[in-house]
């Protein structure tokens, strides 16, 4: 790994979650004392679940009124000439995931502080992030088969911002596991609205790439071999981020 990326190995996903939750809540308390927002960039899916579970366990009486969650993406479908997000009640809704797995465990977090991109006004998401003061910590996850981050497919560049994208077929395949209620690839939407890699690099003050489980061994190997940003492996955006870190678990270390 490049010298300025701090790689950490923890025993299990729960340990990763507990450590990052402590860090996030410390930042939340400090931001509250300073009268400023704490903004967390959040992916949906299995990888960050231990973080969200640990946040619920540790939050206690933490002041959460200034905590804002920036979700990375959402599936969209055609509505005439327009794109519309899938309903929040849909099993594959990323905003619905956040309500179930983050908001439900943090009753002190105002629901209005949960944000997602709008396919009809994607540029407004960039403006919102700027108004909130940028992103204090971006949690990142890598697609197992193609290194996608949010819905950014292979070939994405560092100048791209929030937009509607066509999902790579490999990304759609990965989502069969992420959202097991999909019965076949035909049910996975072909498009999504997604922050860009440029959004992450421009707006985040720190970023952590989380990888755990033996099934992510190939993704880790590809990330390590990149040695810098490679458009064909979007997860390598971590190399371009401020204060980048990589956190993995022992099962992945053993498989790598």
KEMAR-428852 format. One record per residue (C-alpha): x negated, y, z negated. Coordinates in steps of 0.2 Angstrom, whole numbers, padded with zeros to 4 digits, always signed. Each point is the difference from the previous one (the first is absolute). Example, Ala and Ser with C-alpha at 12.3 -4.5 7.8 and 13.67 -1.06 7.14 Angstrom:
<mardrens>
-0062-0022-0039
-0006+0017+0003
</mardrens>
This chain:
<mardrens>
+0000+0000+0000
-0006+0018+0003
-0009+0006-0016
+0013+0014-0004
+0015-0013-0001
+0001-0007-0017
+0005-0018+0000
+0008-0008-0015
+0005-0018-0003
+0013-0004-0014
+0006-0017-0006
+0017+0001+0007
+0013+0011+0008
+0008+0004-0017
-0017+0007-0006
-0001+0011+0016
+0017+0006-0004
-0003+0004-0018
-0016+0009+0004
+0007+0011+0014
+0016+0003-0011
-0011+0007-0014
-0009+0011+0012
+0016+0007+0008
+0008+0003-0017
-0015+0009-0006
+0001+0011+0015
+0018+0003-0003
-0003+0006-0018
-0014+0011+0006
+0010+0008+0013
+0015+0003-0011
-0012+0009-0012
-0006+0011+0014
+0018+0003+0006
-0004-0008+0017
+0007-0015+0010
-0007-0017+0001
+0003-0007+0017
-0002-0019+0003
-0001-0007+0017
+0009-0017+0000
+0002-0015+0012
+0014-0012-0001
-0003-0019+0000
-0008-0013-0010
-0018+0007-0002
+0005+0015-0011
+0013-0009-0011
-0012-0003-0014
-0003+0019-0001
+0018+0004-0001
+0004-0014-0013
-0014+0007-0011
+0006+0018+0002
+0017-0006-0007
-0009-0009-0014
-0012+0014-0005
+0011+0016+0003
+0008+0000-0017
+0003+0019-0004
-0011+0006+0014
+0006+0017+0007
+0006-0005+0018
+0009+0016+0006
-0015+0005+0010
-0004-0017+0007
+0004-0001+0019
+0000-0015+0011
-0005+0001+0018
+0006-0016+0009
-0010-0004+0015
+0013-0006+0013
+0017-0007+0004
+0008-0011+0013
+0011+0009+0013
+0013-0005+0012
+0007+0009+0015
+0016+0010-0002
+0004+0007+0017
-0014+0011+0005
-0006+0002-0018
-0010-0011-0012
+0008-0004-0017
-0008-0008-0015
+0007-0017-0005
+0013+0002-0014
-0008+0001-0018
+0011-0015-0004
-0009-0011+0014
-0011-0013-0007
-0015+0007+0010
+0003+0018-0004
-0017+0007-0007
+0010+0014-0009
+0011-0014-0007
-0015-0010-0006
-0006+0016-0009
+0016+0002-0009
+0000-0018-0005
-0018-0002-0005
-0006+0017-0005
+0015+0011-0005
+0009-0014-0010
-0015-0002-0011
-0003+0019-0003
+0016+0007-0006
-0008+0016-0004
-0005+0003+0018
+0013+0012+0009
+0007-0009+0015
-0002+0016+0010
-0019-0003-0002
+0000-0015+0011
-0003+0005+0018
+0000-0009+0017
-0003+0006+0018
+0014+0005+0011
-0001-0006+0018
+0009+0015+0006
-0011+0013-0009
-0017-0009-0002
-0010+0016-0001
+0011+0005-0015
-0009-0014-0010
-0017+0008+0003
+0007+0016-0006
+0007-0008-0016
-0016-0008-0004
-0009+0017+0001
+0014+0009-0010
-0003-0013-0014
-0018+0004+0000
-0007-0016+0009
-0002-0018-0006
-0010-0003-0016
-0002-0019+0004
+0005-0010+0015
+0003-0018-0003
-0004-0009+0016
+0003-0018+0006
-0006-0009+0015
+0010-0011+0012
-0007-0018+0000
+0000-0003+0018
-0004+0017+0008
-0005+0012-0014
+0015+0011+0002
+0002+0014-0013
+0018+0006-0002
+0006-0004+0018
-0016+0007+0009
-0004-0013+0012
-0018-0005+0007
-0005+0014+0011
+0006+0014-0012
-0012+0015-0002
-0004+0012-0014
+0009+0015+0007
+0017-0008+0000
+0013+0006-0012
+0018-0006-0005
+0009-0006+0015
+0011-0014+0007
-0010-0014+0006
+0002-0017+0009
-0005-0014-0012
-0013-0012+0006
+0006-0017+0002
-0013-0006-0013
+0007+0013-0012
+0018-0007+0003
-0007-0017-0003
-0007+0005-0017
+0017+0008-0005
+0008-0017+0001
-0010-0004-0015
+0002+0017-0008
+0019-0001+0002
+0004-0018-0001
+0019+0003+0003
-0005+0002+0019
+0005-0017+0008
-0010+0003+0016
-0011+0013+0008
+0015+0005+0011
+0007+0008-0016
-0015+0011-0004
+0002+0017+0007
-0011+0005+0014
-0003+0018-0006
-0004+0010-0016
-0003+0017-0006
-0017+0001-0008
-0013+0012-0008
-0015+0001+0011
-0018-0005-0004
-0003+0019+0001
+0013+0003-0013
-0010-0011-0012
-0017+0007+0003
+0006+0018+0000
+0011+0000-0015
-0007-0012-0012
-0013+0004-0014
-0003-0018-0003
+0004-0016+0008
+0000-0018-0006
+0001-0015+0012
+0008-0015-0010
-0003-0018+0007
+0004-0016-0010
+0003-0018+0004
-0010-0012+0010
+0011+0003+0015
-0008+0018+0002
-0017-0008+0002
-0001+0004+0019
+0006+0018-0003
-0013+0003-0013
-0014-0007+0011
+0006+0011+0015
+0000+0015-0012
-0017-0004-0006
-0007-0002+0018
+0007+0016+0006
-0012+0011-0009
+0010+0015+0004
+0016+0005+0007
+0005-0012+0015
+0017+0005+0009
+0003-0019+0003
+0001-0003-0019
+0010+0014-0007
-0004-0006-0018
-0018+0007+0003
+0008+0017-0003
-0006-0002-0017
-0018+0004+0006
+0007+0017+0005
+0008+0004-0016
-0006+0011-0014
-0005-0010-0016
+0003-0017+0009
+0001-0016-0010
+0004-0018+0003
+0008-0011-0013
+0001-0019+0002
+0004-0015-0011
-0010-0016-0004
+0010-0011+0011
-0005+0011+0015
-0018+0000-0005
-0001-0019-0001
+0008-0001+0017
-0010+0013+0009
</mardrens>
